């Protein structure tokens, strides 16, 4: 993407020889490696509440982060002022981490070749007039209210951003990218008598505005949020205790993200702080389970042409028919572990140090029909939608909270249940997967993952699966 | 007057000249320093600063906002023009607007929010603090053989607010912390925990050895934790998990949740919502407090709010907008970054301590769960339903008997508040929200 390279050259007037000068300053005290990360981000958002547009926000932020690696050490500094003096000062600050003679840096920088553009955008959403986006939030509001008369509160948010990034590294690579991201979300409250319940839906991706006009419309998200809120009005207390659990397709793939994904990020394994440390080649799941992390899916929220260290993204097999195959790497961990790069080095912004992070994490489809899976459960829980989740990497324990779940009795869904948190053990939960459906689905593009205080957009996916034993944390009797 | 204060006034004036009927401008300038020592080796050193500026404009009762990190003349021109353009597409909202003049102002005394010693840190000395803290953790017990490191983190910066009503306020804040995350290995896998000290000044931090020892103690006692059978028992929350419950309660008390009826506490003002053991404050005026501020992010003078008094709900927490929606007066809880409309945030939000020590509370429980860690975000402010992954120690005959993990606790926050039987004397601030240890008569623990 030479386009991004040009963007920074034109906007801020620096040349390749300036970039080399900054890298030289970064390695002036030694160090094994240095990189520069330039970022220009423009955002816009609209919020609707009580059927009126209460807020519209637009903004721009610009900055450059400089990183120096020396053995296991990382030095980092950044500036929001792209003048040569400020970038040089940041480079000199980051250089302090190393202590040795200056290193001669690269002779000549060359463009990292990217195999494809996963999100070719003709019109960036941030370039459109804000009025063009108004219609989306108004349509969502009307559709949610029209869905059911018990819906009495609707909030709709639309947000988009474009990010121009340029990574320049001391190994000679320059990688640029233009990364759009858009999201529409709907939150509803429904009331019956004294009881009030909530529903939520949303989605998007690295897409143009027309995605919301042609593929996933405001009405689609609005009806889904309204349906969930109304459904919850009849939900009973979730059971408490161990039982069979069936996860529906799509967003419940957050199980993979929490239970195994984080534990397979290379930094934790290099430091041996993960419950998965040293388990490569070992059986950690049933034969039905093959799990990948894939940053190369077109237009998905978690996809990237190039990660935030300038490495093209790829598909990484994490678990293959139950056997643990690999970790997700960034440059620091790959270098120290002697492993190949996987394109998982990501950061929230120029002010943050890159780390191994997930992109889109999902389980491949199996052979079972979803109905057939349900029919094998006499009494258990079916979880269709989830809120957030969290994991303790070291103990391996993870939780995630169901926002839409049902009792299964004699192979059929009966009553909806509320307030169900599922808790399990990452390295063992997938051993109890006894059936995998043929209905793999990815989520609709709403996920954001937090690690060490940094948020990045991610995707998840899963077919219907049956877990023979998982603890459900409600208050009701099983 | 300082340059940034002049800039804030200039931005407001530009907006007014361009046709805004009212405007405010917020500028944030922040610096950060952090270093991590892991297994006695330097792992990370980060040092930098950044600034940003946000503008909110009104066209009558329409409003919009813009932000930028570009403080150049052209940058500001674009900021003003795009704010006004955006305001033309938003709706008339009679409740939108700057504060009523009578609530505008600043707390008159110095709140001790800033300490000079955090602004010129010597990297090697800070690494040494982190190293000593981690070393103390390793020395505590041979089962501690790994670590996520000892870290020293510091931030300091300025906040400036100018409004078209003529308000101009500025304050500086600083904060630093020292933390350790040890990892212990037992016969049934690894455990980690942490401890930290946080202060507005370098001089106010606890000794590194003390932090390392506490972190290690908390980590080792989690080793070989077991799952317990599903049951209903008395539950004691420590300071850390108690604080998390208060943070959930804050969400339900926020004017934003109340006016939308998105809270189980909506319409309950004046009612008994908690047991008589519960008195809850939000106080922006504690000296050196982590949530203390002389004025809120709309320029409203801050103070102290009694939120719950002996179980009776006395006040919600509001900014100007949510107060108008509810026909009440703002409590000075407006909070915002540089982008978007102000939200509602806590000042120093805390449960008043009771007479008993945490040890006495634990001793009074025959068979129950002492919860020291939550996992997950299972709270629904609309219904009050709460369900978290939990870890801690099982209490048998008043003694801490054995560690427990991979269980959940669940209940309804309204019922939980009404079932608070004892509040401890151990209130300590490690952030804007703080809780002493407290006990709830009975909750569902789900395990085997």
Interface residues (C-beta under 8 A of the other chain):
Chain A: X43 X45 X46 X47 X49 X50 X52 X53 X54 X55 X56 X57 X58 X59 X60 X61 X62 X63 X72 X73 X74 X75 X76 X77 X78 X79 X80 X90 X93 X96 X97 X130 X131 X134 X152 X153 X155 X189 X191 X196 X197 X198 X238 X240 X241 X242 X271 X272 X273 X275 X351 X353 X387 X388 X389 X390 X391 X392 X393 X394 X395 X396 X397 X398 X399 X400 X401 X418 X419 X420 X421 X423 X424 X425 X471 X472 X473 X474 X475 X478
Chain B: X38 X41 X42 X43 X44 X45 X46 X47 X48 X49 X50 X51 X52 X54 X63 X64 X65 X66 X67 X68 X69 X70 X82 X83 X85 X86 X87 X89 X90 X91 X92 X93 X96 X123 X146 X148 X183 X189 X190 X191 X192 X222 X225 X227 X230 X260 X261 X262 X338 X339 X340 X341 X375 X376 X377 X378 X380 X382 X383 X385 X386 X387 X388 X389 X391 X405 X406 X407 X408 X409 X410 X411 X412 X444 X445 X446 X447 X448
